[in-house]
Amino acid sequence: MAYYNTDNHDEQIDRILRYLFDHQTTQYKRALFCEAQQQLHDLDIAAQYQLFALVREQLPRRAKLLFSAEDFRGKQQVILEVMQHLAFER
């Protein structure tokens, strides 16, 4: 009998998406940065690909093309850089 992981990480993905795309104050983003970063690292590969697809849907056309051109590690790095920018460089 095959085992399938039914933990689809929807809540973690939703929290990361809200962190990236909801308009909140810099102080609020800074307070949630460590939690959001840890949630990103805790996602398995399938959940990260799901996150990448959902992030891609939210992007404007040119950003969508650039994001799509990145490999797996590049997409992870882009998301982490955006999270850091939202929390610390505004």
QUIFENDA-V958549 format. One line per field, one symbol per residue. ss: DSSP state (2 for helix, 1 for strand, 0 for the rest). phi: phi as a letter, one per 20 degrees, with the letter a starting at -180 (. if undefined). A space follows every 50 residues. Layout:
ss->???
phi->???
//
This chain:
ss->00000000022222222222200002222222222222222200222222 2222222200222222222002222222222222222200
phi->.eddfeeemgffffffffffdfecfffffffegfffffffffffffffff fgfffgfeefgfffffffffegfffgffffffffffecde
//
